[in-house]
Amino acid sequence: MLAVLIALFAVAVVAPLVFRRFGRGTFYLLGAVPAAGFVWLLVNFASFTSAAQAAASGAPNAPPSLVLPWIPNLEVELAFRMDALSAVLCLLVLGVGALVLVYCARYFKNEDANIGPFGAQLLAFAGAMFGLVTADDLVLLFIFWEMTTILSYLLIGFARDRIFARRSALQALMVTTFGGLAMLVGLVMLGTAAGTYRISAILAQASAGAPQLAGTFVDVAVLLVLVGAVSKSALVPFHFWLPGAMAAPTPVSAYLHAAAMVKAGVYLVARLAPGFSDAATWHMTTAVLGLLTMLVGGWHALKQTDVKLVLAYGTVSQLGFLILVVGQGTANAALAGLALVLAHGFFKASLFLVVGIIDHQAGTRDLRQLSGLWRTSPTLFAVAALSAASMAGVPPLYGFVAKEAVLETLVQGAGRGAAGGWVLAGVVAGSALTAAYSARFLWGAFATKPGLQPTAFRRLPGLFLAPPMVLAGASLVCAFVPQVLEGAIAPYAALFPAPADPVHLGLWHGFTPALGLGVLALAAGAVLFVLRAPVAGFQDLARPALDAERTYRNLIGGVDNVAVWVTGRTQRGSLVFYLGVILTVALVVPAVAAIRLDTPVPSSLRWFDTPAQLVVGLCMAFGAVAAVRANRRFLAVLMVSVTGYGLALMFALQGAPDLALTQLLVETIVLVAFVLALRTLPVELWTTNPSGRRVLRALLGIAFAAAMIYIAATAMASRTAAPVSLDFPELAYYGGAGKNIVNVTLVDLRAWDTFGEITVLAAAATGVASLIFVRGRGDRRRATADIASGSVDRGSEAIHAPRRRAAALRVARSFAVSRREAWLVAGRTLAPERRSIIIEVVTRLIFHTVLLFSIYLLLAGHNSPGGGFAGGLFAGLAMTIRYLAGGRFELAEATPITPGTLLGLGLAVAGFSAVLPLAFGGQIFQSAAFEFSLPLFGDHKFVSSTIFDIGVYLVVVGLVADVLRSLGGEIDERTEGRGPTAPHGEPEDEELEAAR
């Protein structure tokens, strides 16, 4: 089972590459994967159902077939189970999936765009559905559930150049994601109440009447889970997304919207029915919404002119019917419901594939334009007739067998109460609508219509017709061997209490009430079809008072309007306003909590430990006040940096050299980034603020600072237990095999946190690059050899310098154009007046030393101050020096590997170090220490977490390079030569003109 799941996803990953080589013929290769899984399933089907039967005799559910530990602390496992219910659904997932992929090989052309990703997504969807129906863990089930949501969004929006396809895909995503989030809450509540997330264990407790799975809490949880099921299966009021999803290619409709995705909601209801069908919210949701959906979908199908939409609304109707039946919570309903699930998968997938053939060969799906196809393509007509008759419940087809079993079950239920009678009457009415739209589809697609010329229809390839023919044949053959499928379904039905009068699948049970009701539904459907013109006129008059799709659009529009209103009043473009809101909230909320709660007051207060701390603190305070009083941006930034450097000194004085080093490097990099960003802003800060507002801002800042001091002091005074940090030295030395507690904590004890942080760093770098470059990441730069000497960074000083500087410029220019002393690779590209021989020489001398020292910090950080973060920052400073000395082309020479590559490589190395222990039987991010001796170098110890630290190093280097390239090089390029024009009439030196 695990091999099938892995194969589906693995082949999907490489599928786009295979498409480049074999074109649309790759669909045959893709179809072979689910086909092989289908054969495996058939060969082992008896063992699955017999195991489930044996388990059902002593326990409500079969045990899972495979359990792999995943997140033990959260009790989340990779638990899979193949019981009778899963096996029946897998027949559709794998069998229909294989046929649809074979069908795609004739449906698409080699020149169709994006068929490679399409094939990969369709096969991945099969894997997601297979995982969903075999998952035995609530969290794992939800993961596969959301995978189907995302993949269906991509498949529906395949025609990305069509706005209707994009809108329909987004609509399906919004609706099903809403239901999925509600379901997630319900699943968490259910797992919390049961004390386990194992589905089989939860159902065992529920079937045994466990008290913890009874009450309002569980009823609400079940209701939330059902919200996810009805949204996925397009029940009222979420039914509108499924017809819109017909914008997808027909193979998608045949698979996702007939046999797979929409069955997920039906499967979930069937899975939970043995344990929770007695919940207070169960029958109200499944019976009422199911019956209403069956009637609404059938009614809408009668007025569609697109034959694909006729099937779409018919699918909505049938899904309501399915959930109504499987939600009954009885053995007979379970047997009849699963039989109907199989029948629906056979005939509806076949009919959608027939529609795709008609659209492909005739060029239209409009029943007002189609005419005479029953003569043009009699074989296709026969296939469609068999499938449509099975959908209507006409004997001798499997749809009739399943529907009669359902009617027999409902007849028994009608005898036990008035509610059952209403359900039975509604199902008969819905069956009449089913018969009517089945006839409408067959007539609309194939009949010869008066006044229309026969529709041109190209020759039909045999492989194109084979998949729907196989499915239509299944509807015919299964009707004559119903005992085989009943034997497959019976173990699932055995999970419910044994019925007094069991229902069986069969073609003939005699003249029974169920048979009479079936005939009545067919007759009523025939009347509706014959009177289709008056019925259409009545439908035009009887417009619904509530349109679900219009309600959805109004709701989305309302959310957009509210977002615009809120954004307009909060995102004012005023930094003062933003900071005021942030500080006010950060002041008021903790202050109110501190006032309302009984917080202890510190009994003693010590201002400083040493005089050096007092001096550093006063310097930091001076920097903060000076930053507020500064009237120039650069001075303000420098004063802010004084506080940062002071904090680094505080760390050093407190005996934390690793924190001091990191803070020092971070402050330096941030200072450079600030200065680079501020170049495009005016030099001076605001100077005309009203005095009242200045006082208000000062009071807010002082109050916020006082509140933070008070909170920190009371938090320290409230400690009742020993700090957890007291155990860190022992954990670092014996657990992480390192002496640097900070570094071991980052790369070992809390590696998950660090991995999240470097991911955020990569996202931040990408965000900065996106804001600056707009189009692409700007990785492709001009070669330095192609840049003329002295042509870069020509500011206004070079062009408009007075004549008295001409002599100095001649000296600078001679240095610039000389290649004999090339201290920097790209230094010659700078304009002469921008170069400094001292800076270039110093840069040449210290660059490699700084890089080597950064590598030393990386490797020595496990036992000494340093680590990947500090080493990466130090390497970033080396690149910063190169940029400041030689400009953007010198930066490009310093980083031959693009920043995007460095970021991706760093994340990849960190991820590799996380999963590597799994290959040796360990856990994710588990580290190991290796001690060895080298000649001349002595004894050494290598800890595997150093590999993770290398990933951190690369990410930090990539971040700094991206910031320098974005805020430095790109802004340099945009501002070159944009200085003011020369004063009118002022003569310019000839050499200055040449420099220009």
N, C-alpha and C positions, 0 to 999 in steps of 0.2 A: 504493500500500500504506500509506504513511504517512497519506494522507488518510482512508482507512477507519479506521485506528486512532484518529486524532484525532477523527473524527466520532463514534465509539462513546463515547468518554469525554466529549466536549463535550456531546452530547445528554443523556448520563446526568446531568451536572451540573445542567442546567436542567429535567430531567424533573419533579421535585417541583412546580415552579411551574406547569408545563403541566397537571399532574393537577388542580390546584385549579380550573382553568378548564374542562377537558374531561372530567374524571372518568375512568372506566375506558376510555373511547374513546381515551385517550392511548396505550394499549398498541398500537393500530394504527400510530400515528405512530412509536413506538419500534421496532416491528417493521419499519418501512420502512427503517431505517438498516442493519441486517444484511442485509435483503433486497437493498438496492442494492449492498452489498458482495458478496453472493453472485452477483448478475448480473455485476458487474465481474470476479469471479473466473472465472466460466464463459466470458466473452468472451475473457479473456486466458489461459485455462488451457493452451491449446496452446502458447503462447509460453513459459510457465513450464516446462512439461515438456520442450519441445524444447531450451530453453537448458540445462536440467539434463542432458538426454541428451548434448548436445554437450560439456558440461563433464565428464560422467562418462567420456567416451571418452578424455580426456587427463588428468584429475585426479579424485580421489575425490569431490570435492564442488563444487557450483556456487558461484561467488563470491557474496557478499552483494549484494543489489540496492541497498542504501542504507546509507551510513555517515556518521554525524554525530559530530564530536568532543564528548566530554562531560567526562571527567576525564583529560586527557592524561598527567599525572604517574603515574597508576595504570594507564595503558593501558586504561581503560574507555571504551567507545564505544557510541553508540546505533546498533548494527549490526543490520540486518534482512536477511533472505533469504527468498525465495519459491521453493523448489525443489519437486520432486514430492511429497516427504513432507509439507512444510508445506502445499502446496496441497490434498492429500487431507484433511488434518485440518481445514483451513479450510472445506472443504465442509460438514463436520459443525458446526463452530463457528458459521458464518454461516447456513447453511440451516436447521438445526434450531433455532438461536436465533431466527430470524425467525418460524418456525412456532409456537414456544412462546410468544412474545410476543403473537401473534395469538390464540392459545388463551386467554391470560390475560384478554383483553378480555371473554370470556364466562364464565370461571371465577370471577372476582371480581365483587363488587357495588360500586356507587358508595359505599355507606355503610361498606364494610370499612375498618378503620383501617389507616393506614400503607401503603396501596397505592402512594402516590407514592414514598416511599423504596424500597419493594420493586422497583418498575419501574426506578428508577435503578440500584439495586444489580445487578439482573439484566442490564441492558444494560452496565454497567461490567464485570460478570463476562465477558460476551462479548468486550469489549475486552481484558481481561487474558488470556484464553485466546488471542485472536488474536495479541497481542504475544508470548505464550509460545512459540507454535509457529513464529513467524517470527523470533524473536530469534537473532542469530548471535554473541552475546557471553555468556559464562558468568554474569557479574554481572547483566547485563540479564535473562537468563533467570530467574535466582533472584529478582529483584525482581518480575517478573510471576508467578512461582510463588507467592510469598508473598502477592501481591495476591489470587490466587484463594483462598488459604487464609482470608484475612480476610473476603472477600466471601461465601464459603460459610458461614462462621460466622454472619454477619449474616442470610443467607437461611434457613439451617436454623432459627435462633432467631426466625423471623418472628413466631410466636405467643408473644410474650414474656410473656404472662400465664399460660402453661402451663409448669409446672416441668419436665415431660419434654422440651419443646422446648429450654428453656435448658440443661438438663443434656446433651442430645444435641449441641447446638451446641458447648458447651464441650469435650465429649469429642472431637468431630471436630477442633476447634482444637488440643487438646493433642497428639493422635496425629500429625496431619499437620505440626504445627510441630516436633515432635520429629524426625520424618523430614527436614523441611526444614533444620533446623540441622545434622544429620549430613551432608546433601547439600551444604550450604554449605562445610563443612570439606573434603569430597571435591572440590568444584569448585575451591577455592583450591589444594589440593594438585595437582590436574590442571593448572591454569593455570601453577602454579609450575614443574612438571616440564617442560611444553611450552615455557615462555618466552613464552606468549601466552594471552590469554583469548578469542581468536576461535575459535569452535567449528569452523568450516570448516577453519581452519589446523591445529587440533589433530587433527582427523580425518584430514587429509591426511598429517600426520606419522605418525600411528598406522598408517594403511594402507600407508605406505611403509616401515614397520618401523624407525622412528627409535629409536635406542638409549635416548634419554632417556625414552621412553614405555614402557619395559619394566623389570620388576623388582618387588620387593615394595612399594616406595613407591607405584607406580602401581596395583598390584593392590589395595592398601588404599584408595586414592582411589576406584577404580571401585566397590569394595564399599560405601563410604559413599554414593556417588551412588545406588547401587541401593537402599540403605535408604530414601532419600527417595522413589524411584519406587514401591517396594512399599508404603510407608505411604500414599502418595497414591492408589494404585490398590487399596487395601484388600486386600492379600494377607495370608495367614497370616504372622505372628501379629497383624496389625493389622486383620484383616477385620471385627472386631466394630463398628467405628465406622459403617460404611456402613448396616447395617440400622437402627441408632439414628437416623441422619440422615433416615429416612423421616418423622420428625416435621415435616419441612419441607412446605410446600404442594406438591401434585403437580407443578405446572410446574417447580419446583426439582428434584424428583427426575428428571423427564423430561430436563432439560437437564444439570444438574451431574452427576448420578449415573448417567446412561446415555450421554450424547453428548459431554460436555465435560470437567468437572474430573477425573473418575476416569481419563479417557483421557490425562491429562498424564503419569502414570507410564508408560503404554504408549508414548506418544510419546517420552519420554526414553530408554527402552530401545531403541526403534527408531532413534532418532537416533544413539546411541552404538554400536550393534551393528556397523556397518561397520568401525569402528576398534578396538573393544575386546572383541569376542565371543570372542577367544582368551585373555583375561585369566584368571588362575587362579581367581578368585572368580566369574566370570560365569555359567557353566552351572550350577554348584552352586546359585546363587541363583535364576536365572530358571527353570530346569527343575524343580528340587525344590519350591520354593515355589509356582510356577505350577501344577504338577500337584496338589499337596496342597490348594491353594486351590480348584481346580476341583472336587475331590471333596468337600471340607468344605462349600463353599457349596451344591452340588447336594443333598447329604444333608440339610442343614438346611432347604432349600426345600421338601422333601417333607412336612414336619410343620407348616408354617405354616398358620394359619387366616385370616389377613389377606392378601387377594390382593395387596396392595401389598408385604407382606413376602415373599411368594412370589417376586415380581419382584426384590426387593432382594437376597435370598440368591442368586437366579439371576444377578444382576449380579455379585456376588462371584465366583461360579463362572466366569462368562464372562471376567471380568478376569484370573483366573488362567490361563485358556486362552489369552487374547490374549498375555500376557507370555511364556508358555511358547513360543508360536509365534514371535513376533518376536525372541525371544532366542536362537533357534537359530543365527543368524549365517550363513545361506545365502541364495542368491538365490531359491530356491524358497520358503523359509520367509518371506522378505520379501514376496514377491508374495502368497502365501496369507494371511499375517498382516494386511497392509493391507486385503485384500479382506474379511477377517473383521471388521476394525475398522469398515469402512463398513457391513457387514451388521448388526453389533451396534447401531450407532447408529440404523439405520433401524427395526429391529423392537423394540428395547428402549424407545426414546423413544416410539414409537407405543403400546406396551402401557402405559406409565406414563400417557400421556394418556388412554387408555381407562379406566384405573382412576380417574383424576380425574373423568371423566364419570360413572362409576358412583357414586362417592361423592357427587358433586354432585347427581345426579338421583334416586338411590335412598336416600341418607342413611346408607349403611353400606358397609363393605368386607369384612365377615365372610362368608366363604363358607358358613358354617353358617346364615346368614339369607338369602342371595341365592338366588333360585329363579326360573326361567322367563324370564330376560332375553333368551334367544335368540328367544323369540316376541315379547316386548314391543318390542325394538329389534333387528330383524334386520340392519339396516345396520351398527350398532355391532358386532354379533356377527361379521359377515363381516370387518370390519376387524381385530377381535381374532384371528379364526381365521387370517387370512393372516399376521399378525405372529407369532403363537404357532407356526404351522407353520414359518415361516422360522427362528425360534429353535431349533426342534427339528431342523432340517435336512431338511425334507420337500420333495421336488421338486414342481413346478418353481418354486422360489423362490430368491432370491439367497443366503439363508442356507445352502441346500443346496449351491449352487455354491462358496461360500467354504469350507464345511466339507469338501467332497470334495477341494478343492485342499490343505487342511491334511492330511487323511488320506493323500493321495498322497505328500506331502512326508515325513510320518512313516513311511510304509511304506518309502520309500527309505532313511531313516535307520535303520530297524530292521534292514535287511539289512547294515548296516556295523558292528553291535556289539550286545552284550547290553543296554547302557543304552538304546539306541534302542528295543529291543523292549519294555522295561518302560514307557517313555514312551508308546509306541503303545497298549499294553494299558490304561494308566491313562486315556488320552484317550478310548478306546472306552468305558470304564466311566463316565467323566464325561459323555460324550455320551448314554449311556443315562439317566443321572440328568437331563440336560437335557430329553430327550424326556418323561420322567416328570413333571417339574414343569411343563413346558409344557402337558401334558394336564391336570394338576391345576389350573392356572390357568384354562384354558378351561372345564373342568367346574365348578370352584368359582364362577366369576363368572357363567356363563350357563346351566348345565344346570337342568332341572326336577328338584327333589329330592323324593323321597317324603315326605309328611307336612308339607310346607311350602306355604303359600299363595304364589301368584306375587307377586313383589316389586313394589310400586308404583313406577312409573318415569315421571317427568314428561316431557313432550314435549321432544325434543332439537332445539335450534336447529342450522341447517345450518352456521353458522360455528364452532360448538363442535366439530362432528365433522370439519370440513375438515382441520385439521392432522394428526390421526392417520391420516386417510384418505390424505393425500398421502404420508406416510411408509410406510404399508402398500403403497400403489401403487408406491413406489420399490422395495420388496422384490420385487414381482412383475415390474416392467418391466426392472429391471437384470439379472434372471436370463436374459432373452432377448437382451440385448446385452452379454454379459460382456466382449467384446473392447474395448468403449469404456473400461470401467474398467481393464481390463488394460493398455491403452495409457497410461492416466494413471499407473498404479503402476509400470510397467516401468522408467522412469528411476531410481527408487529401488532396484529390484531389481538394476539394472546396477552398483550400487556394490559388489556382492559378486562373488567369482569366478564366472565362467560355469559353470553346472552341466552335467554330461555328459548328463543326461536332464531337460530343462526341463519344468516343470509349467505348464499353461495353464488359464485359467478357462473353464469350459464346462458346459453342461447335460448333455451326454452324451459320455462317453469310452469307452463300451463296458462290457463286463462285466469290471471291474477289481477287484483286492483292496480298493481304497479304497471302491468301491461296495458290495462285500459287507460290509465293516466298518460302513459307514453303515447298511445295512439291519439288520445285527445289533444296532446301538445302538438303532435305532428299535423293533425287536421287543422287546429287553430293557426299554426304557423303557415300552412298552405293558404288559408283564407287571408291572412295578413299579406302574404306575398301577392295573391291575385288582386287584392284591393289596395295595392301599393300606391296608386295615384291618390285615392281619397285619404289614405293614411298619411302620405306626404303633405297633403294640404292641411290636415289636422295638426301635424307636427309644426308646420309653419305658423299656425295660429296659437298653438299652445306653447309659448316660449317659457322656459323655466324662470321662476322668480329669483333663483339663486344660481349664478354661473360660477362654478368653482375656479375655472381658469381666470375669469375676469377678477374674481376676488383675490386670487394669487397675485395678479399683476398690480391691482390696487394696493395690496399689502406691500409688495416690493417697492412700488412707487412711493408709498407713504414713508417707508423706511429711508429711502433715498432723500426725500424732502426733509425729514427730521435730521438726517446726517448733514445735509447742506446747511440747515438752520443752526445746528449746534456748532458745526465747523466755522461758520461765519462769525459766531459770537465768541468763540474760544481761540481760534487760530487767527489772531489779529496781525501777526507779523511783528509783534512787540515783545522783545526779550524781557523788558521790565514786567510786563503783564504776566508772562509765563512764569518767571521766577517768583513773582508775588503770589500767584496761585499755588505753586509748588510749596513754597515756604509756609504759606498760611495753613494749608492742609497738614503739612508735616509738623506744624506747631500746635494746631488746635486739637487734632485727634489724640496724640500722646498726652497733651496737657489735660484734656477731659478725662482720659483714662487714669492719669495720675491723681486727679482730684477725686474721682469717684471711688477708686480703689485705695485700700489701706497700704500705702507704700512706706517702708521704713526709711528713716532719715539717717544718713551716715553719722556715726557717733564721733568720728575724728576726721580731720581734714589736714592733709600734708600738701603744701604748695609745691615743693620740689625736693628731690633727693640730694642733688648736688648743685653748687652755684652755676656750673656749666649749663644745666637744664634751665635755670632761670634766665641766663643770658640768651640761650637759643629761643626760649619762649618769648622774650621781649622782642627779639629780632623778627620772629614770625608775626607777632602782633603789629610791629611797625610795618612789615610788608603788607599786611592786610589793610591797615589804615591808609598806607600810601597808595595801594591799588585803588581804593575808593576815591581818594583825593586826586588821582592822576588825571590829567586832561588830554593825554595822548595814549593811543591804544598800545603802542609798543612798551611804553613805560608801565602801563597797567599790567601787561602780561609779565613783564620782568618782576614786578612786585608780587604778583601771584606766585611766580616761581620761587620767590624767596621763602614763602611759607612751605612749599613743597620740599625744597632743599633743607629747610629747617627740620621738617618732619623726618627726613632721612638721617639727619644728625641725631635727632632724638632716638631713633632706632639704634644707632650705633652706640650712644651713651647707655642705653638699656641692655646692651650685650646681645643685640640681634644683627650681626653683620650681614647676614643673607638678606634680611628685609631692607636694611639700609642700602645695600648695593642695588637691589631691585628698584627701590624707590628713587634712588639717584638716577638710574638709567631711564626709568619711566618719565621722570620729571624733565630730563634733558630732551627726550624724544618729543614729548608733548609741547615743550617750549618751541622746538623747531617747527612742529606742525602748526602751532598757533601763529608763529611769525609768518610762515609761508601763506597761511590762509588770510591773514590780515593785510597782506600786500594789496589786495584789491579793494580794501575799504578806506574811507577817509582817514587821514592821520589823526585828526583831533576827535575826541569824544564830545558828547553833548555838554553844553555849558550853560544852558538857559532853563534848567529845571526850576520850577517854583520852589521856594524854600519850604513850604508846607509839605510838599511831597517828599522832599529830601529828608525832612524830619520823620515822616511816616515810614519811609524806607529804612532809615536808620533804626527806628524803634522796632520794626519787624525783624531786621537782622539781629539786633541785640537780643530780642525776645527768643528768637529761634536758637541762637547760641546758648542762652541761659537754659532753655528747655532741654537741649541736648546734654548739657553738662549735668543737669538735675537727673535726667533719665539714666545717664551712665553711672552717676554716683549711687542712685537708689538701686540700680541693677546689681552693682557690686555689693551693696549692703544687704541685699536680699538673698545672697547665696546661702544655701543650706547644705549643699553637698560639695564634695571635693571636685575641683575642676577636672574636666575630662582631659585637659592638656597634660595633667600629671602623668598619665599613662603613655603619652606619645613618645617620650624618649625610649622606653622599653619596646614599644611597638615598632618604632623606626629601626632600632638596632637589631632586634631579634626577628621581627616580622618582615621588615623591608631591607635588612642587611645593609643599613646605611647609618652614618653619624649625623648627617644634615637633616634635622627633623622636618624643616620646612620643605625641602626638596622631596624627601621620601613621602611626606604627606601628599604632595601634589601628584607625584607619578605612581604612587602605590596605594596608600591608604585611602585616598579620595580621588582615584584616577578617573572615575566616571564624571566627577565635577569638572576636572581639568579638561577632559575630552569635550564636554559641553562648552567650556569657556573658549577653547581654541576654535571650535565650530563657530561660535559667535564672533570671534576675531576675523575668521575668514569671511563671514557674512558682512561684517562691518567694512572690511577692505573692499569687498565687491560693491557695497553700497556707495562708498566714497567714489570708486572708479566710475560707477554708473552715473552719479550726479555730475561728474566732471566731463567724462568722455561722451556721454549720451549714447553714442553709437559704438557698440563693441567695447572691449576693454583697452583698446589702444596698444595692443601688444606688438603690432608691426610698426617698427620705427625705421627711419632712414639710416643707412650705413654711415658711420663716421667718416670713412674715406671719401664719401661723395660730398662732404660739406667743405665749402671754401674757408680758408683761414680767415679769422677775424670777422666772420659774417653773422655770428650769433649774438643775441642779446644787445642789439644796437638801440640803446635808449636815447632819450632826448639830450643827455649830456654829451654823447658823441657827436650829435649832429649840430647842436647849437652852442657848443663850447666857445667861449671867446677866443680871439686870436692869440692872447697871451699864453694859452695853454697848448698852442700848436707844437712848440718845441718838445714839451713833455710827451705829447702824443706821438711824435716821430720816434722817440726812444722806445716808447711802449710798443709801437707798431713793429719796429725792427725785432723786438723780442718775440712778438706774436707770430711773425711769419717765419722765424727761424726754426728749423727742424733739428738743429744740432743738439739742442738741450731739451728734448721732449720729456719733461718731467711727468706729464700726464698724457694719456692716450689721446684725449679729445680736447686738451686745454687750448690748442691752437685755434679751435673753432670759435672761441670767445672773442668779442671785440677787444681791442688792445686796452682800452681804459677800464675794462672789467677784470683784468688779470692782475695777479699778484705773485711775483716770483717767490716770495717768502712762503705764502700759503701753499703754493704748488709743491715746493721742495719739502715742506713739512708733511704734506699729505703723502707724497711719494715715500717718505721715510717711515711713517707710522702706520700706513694702511695695512700692510701685511702683518705687522706686529699686532695690531688690534684684532685682525681676523684670527690669528693664531691664538691670541689670548681668549677670544670668544669661544673657540673650540676647547681650550683648556677649561674654561668655566663650565662648558657643557659636560665634559667628561669627568671633571672633578667634583661636580655639584652634588653627587650622592653622599659624599663624606665631608666636603668643605663648602664654603660659600660659593654659590653659582647655580648651575642647572640650565635646562633648556631655555627657560624664559629669560634669565639674565644673560646667557650667552647669545641668544637671538637679538636682544636689545643692543648688546655690545657690537655685534656684527652690523646691526642697523646703523649704529653711530659711525662705523667705518664707511658705510655707503653714504651717510649724510655728509661726512667730510669730503668724500669724492665729489658729491653733487655741489656743495658750496664752493669748492675750489675750481671745478671744471664745467659746471652747468649740466644741462639735461643729457647731452651726448656722453659726457663723462660718466653720468649715472647709468646710462645704457651699457657702457663698456664694463662698468663694475658689476652689473647683473646680467650676464649673458643668458641666464635662464629667466624667463618672464615671471613676474610676481604671481600671476594666476597659476602657473605651473608649480611654483614653490608652495603656494597655499594648498593646492590639490595634492601635491606629493607629501606635504606634511601631514594632512589629514589621512592619507592612505597609509603612511608609515605608522601613525598612531593607531589606526584601525587594525592594521596587520599585527601590531604588538598585542592588541586586545584579544584577537581570536587565535593567535598562535598557540597559546597554552592548551586550547581545545584539542589540538592534534596530538598532544601528549597526555591526554586524560585529565587535564587541569580545568580551571574555570577561567572565565573571561577576566582579563587584566591580572591574572595571577602571575607573580614574578618568581624567578629562581636565581640563585647565586652560584657562580662557578669560580672556584679558586684554582689557580695554576701558577706555575713558576716559569720564568723566561731567563735564558742566559744573559748575564750582565745586568738585567733589569730587576731581578729578584722576584719575590712573591707578589701576586696580584689577585684581585677579585673583581669579577665582572657580574653585574646584576642586570637581568634581562629588561628591567624597567627602563634602562638607559635607552633602549630602542624607542620606547614611547617618548622619552625626553628629546630624542633626535627629531621626532615628529613635531614636538612643541617648538623646538629651535627653528625648523624650516617654516612653520606657520608664522612665527614672529618675524623672521627675516622677510618673508613674503609680504606681511602686513606693512612693515616699515618701507619696503621698496615700493609698494603700491601707493602709500601715502606720499612719498617723495615724488613719484612719477605723476600722481594726480594733482596734488596741491603745489608741487614744484615745477616739474618739466612742462606739464600741459599748460599751466597758467603762464609760464615763461613764453611759450610758443605763441600764445594768444595775444600777449601784451607787447611783443617785440615790435618796435617801430611805431608805437601808437602815441608817442610823445607829442607835445604841442608844436605847432609850426614855428619857424624862425620868425622873429620880429621883422615887420615889413621894412625893407630897405637896408637891413643889416647884411654886410658882405660876409660870405663864408669862405673859409680857407679852402684852397684847392684840394689839399689832402683830406680835409674833413668831408668834402664833397665825394672824393673817391671812396672814403670809408663808408659813406652812406650807400 
